[in-house]
Amino acid sequence: MAKVFVDKICTKCGKPFRTNNNSDKCYDCTLEELTGGIAPEEGDFNTARITSGTMNDQEYRNLQRDLKSVELG
């Protein structure tokens, strides 16, 4: 079942964004919040996409496939 995206305005920066989990913060603000403003680590990008609800179905499937490959590799 495809995720349903809704248009929202980020409560932190005021930028419009689309989310599928009713997040109040866009990807950029979520990433900044996760990292405390320091350089993000590799996993922070995916965490911000999931938390902000900006990851689409194909990106989510790709992430699942990649994580499974790492686990089995």
N, C-alpha and C positions, 0 to 999 in steps of 0.2 A: 504494500500500500504506500503510495507516494505521500511524502510529508507535505503539509499545507503551510505555506509561508504567509505571513501577514506583514504589512508595512507598518513600521513604527518609527518613532523619533528617539534617538539615544538620549537618556536622561542626563548623561554626563557632558557630552559635547554638542548635542543638538542636531547631529547629522542623521538624515533618514537612512534606514536600513531595513532589511527583510529578515525575519526570524521565524523559525518553526517551533520554538519552545517558549514563546512569550517572554523572552529576555528583555530587560529594560536597557541593556547596554550593547552597543555595536561591537563588532569584532575588535577593532583597534582599542577601544576603551577597556574591553574585557582582557585583552592581552596585556595592556599597560597595568591593569589592576593585578593580574596574576604575577607579573614579574616585578612589581614595585618600581617600574621605570628603568630597570637595568636590562642589559641585553638578554633576550629570551634564549632559552635552551630549546633543543629540537622538539621535545614533547609539548612545550608551551603553545606552539602554533596549533596543534590538533586540539588541545584542551580548550583553547580560546574559541576555536570554530565550533566545537560541540557545546560549550557553555553558552555562547552567544546565540546558538541556534542558526548559524549561517551556513552550515555544511549541508549540501544537497544530497539526495539519495545516492547518486553515483560516487560522489566523494566519500560518503560513509562506507559504501561497499568496497571501494578501493582501500580505505583505511583498514577495514576488517580483514581483507585479503592480505595486505602487507603485514599486519600484526600476526596473522596466522602463519605466514611464511617465516617470520622471525622466530616464532615459537617452535615451529617444526624444524627449522634450519639448524 
